[in-house]
């Protein structure tokens, strides 16, 4: 029995004014990934591709741990795009062989009323064939549980984005300002 779950989350964040605009910060996708996911659970596969090992999730009687390969890239205006390119479920081979995850998101800076805001949206969809023991559970209960789980995942990502990303940006901008004051040409390549 195949079932589909989905969730979407939008965000709008007021960006504190710093000497270095956030667009420069956002051109470094690795910084965004490190703000969203603990570094101990990320692996950089290429310039734009990262493997994210999520915390174990409980769904009905199952405990699953998704590992998602994400492509994250920046446009010249500072817009960050992300999309899932692969996924593996650790611990439950039955689910892993019958599981598809699709995540797409975008975060971009906007000027409004003299300030800068980050506006973004993420859409997450999971399709999975459930194991036979769950076939007896009514579909509305399965869908409500699955959709709620996906919403909680996106909400936790939003919360990290709102706090960790701004914290890291302010720290980075402070370091970048120090570099600017010494007339170094390396401001756009700071890795912090």
C-alpha positions in Angstrom: 0.0 0.0 0.0 1.6 3.2 -1.2 0.9 6.5 0.6 2.0 10.0 0.1 2.7 12.7 2.7 3.5 16.3 2.2 4.2 19.5 4.0 5.3 23.0 3.1 6.8 25.8 5.2 7.4 29.4 4.5 9.6 31.8 6.4 10.3 35.6 6.5 13.2 36.8 8.6 14.3 40.4 9.3 18.0 40.6 8.8 20.1 42.7 11.1 22.0 45.5 9.3 25.7 44.7 9.1 28.5 46.3 7.1 28.6 43.4 4.7 25.3 42.6 3.0 23.8 39.2 3.6 23.9 38.5 -0.1 27.6 37.9 0.2 27.1 35.5 3.0 24.4 33.6 1.1 26.7 33.0 -1.9 28.4 30.4 0.3 26.0 27.4 0.4 28.1 25.5 2.8 27.5 28.1 5.5 23.7 27.7 5.0 24.0 23.9 5.3 26.1 24.2 8.5 23.5 26.6 9.9 20.6 24.3 9.2 22.2 20.9 10.3 24.7 20.1 12.9 28.1 19.7 11.4 28.5 16.3 12.9 25.6 15.1 10.7 26.8 16.6 7.4 29.3 15.5 4.8 30.2 17.6 1.8 30.2 15.5 -1.4 31.0 18.2 -3.9 30.8 22.0 -4.2 27.1 21.9 -4.3 26.1 18.5 -2.9 25.9 17.7 0.8 24.8 14.5 2.6 22.6 15.2 5.6 22.0 12.5 8.2 18.8 13.3 10.0 17.9 12.3 13.5 15.8 9.1 13.9 12.1 9.7 13.3 9.2 7.8 14.8 6.3 6.9 12.5 3.7 4.7 14.1 5.7 1.6 15.2 8.7 2.3 12.9 11.9 4.2 13.7 13.5 5.5 10.6 16.7 7.5 10.0 16.8 9.3 6.6 20.0 10.3 5.0 19.4 12.9 2.3 21.8 14.1 -0.4 21.0 17.7 -1.1 22.1 20.0 -3.9 22.5 23.5 -2.6 23.5 26.3 -4.9 23.5 30.1 -4.8 22.6 32.6 -7.5 24.5 35.9 -8.0 21.7 37.9 -6.2 22.2 35.8 -3.0 19.2 33.5 -3.6 19.8 30.0 -2.3 18.1 27.0 -3.9 18.1 23.5 -2.6 16.7 20.2 -3.8 17.1 16.6 -2.7 18.9 14.4 -5.2 19.0 11.1 -3.3 17.7 9.5 -0.1 18.4 6.4 2.0 16.6 5.1 5.0 18.9 3.5 7.5 17.7 0.6 9.6 14.6 -0.6 7.7 15.5 -2.2 4.4 11.8 -2.8 3.5 11.1 1.0 3.7 14.4 2.0 2.1 13.5 0.0 -1.0 10.1 1.6 -1.3 10.7 5.2 -0.2 11.0 8.4 -2.2 11.7 11.8 -0.8 11.4 15.1 -2.7 12.5 18.3 -1.1 12.7 21.7 -2.8 13.4 25.0 -1.2 14.5 28.6 -1.9 15.6 31.4 0.3 16.2 34.9 -1.1 17.0 38.4 0.2 14.4 41.2 -0.4 14.5 44.9 0.4 11.5 46.4 2.0 10.9 49.6 4.0 14.6 50.3 4.3 15.4 46.8 5.7 16.5 43.4 4.4 14.4 40.3 4.8 15.0 36.7 3.9 11.9 35.1 2.4 11.8 31.4 1.7 9.7 28.4 1.1 10.3 24.6 1.4 8.1 21.8 0.0 8.6 18.3 1.2 7.0 15.2 -0.2 7.4 11.6 0.8 6.0 8.5 -1.0 6.4 5.2 0.7 5.0 1.7 0.5 4.0 0.8 4.0 4.8 -2.6 5.5 1.9 -5.1 5.8 1.4 -4.5 9.6 0.3 -0.9 8.9 -2.2 -1.8 6.1 -4.9 -2.2 8.7 -4.5 1.3 10.0 -7.1 3.7 8.4 -5.5 5.8 5.7 -6.7 9.2 7.2 -4.8 8.3 10.4 -1.7 7.4 8.5 -1.9 10.5 6.4 -2.4 12.8 9.4 0.5 11.2 11.3 2.8 11.3 8.3 1.9 14.9 7.3 2.3 16.0 11.0 5.8 14.3 11.1 6.9 16.2 7.9 5.5 19.5 9.2 7.5 19.0 12.5 10.7 18.4 10.4 10.2 21.5 8.4 9.3 23.5 11.5 12.6 22.5 13.2 14.5 23.5 10.1 12.7 26.9 10.1 13.6 27.5 13.7 17.3 26.6 13.1 17.3 28.9 10.1 15.8 31.8 12.1 18.3 31.6 14.9 21.4 29.8 13.8 21.7 31.4 10.3 21.4 35.0 11.7 23.9 34.2 14.5 26.4 32.8 12.0 25.8 35.7 9.6 26.5 38.3 12.3 29.6 36.4 13.4 30.8 36.1 9.8 30.0 39.8 9.0 32.0 40.8 12.1 35.0 38.8 10.8 34.5 40.1 7.3 34.4 43.7 8.6 37.7 43.1 10.3 39.1 41.9 7.1 37.7 44.9 5.2 39.4 47.3 7.7 42.7 45.8 6.8 42.0 46.3 3.0 42.2 42.6 2.3 40.6 41.5 -1.1 39.5 38.1 0.3 36.2 39.2 1.8 34.0 37.2 -0.5 35.9 33.9 0.1 35.8 33.8 3.9 35.0 30.4 5.2 35.0 31.2 8.9 
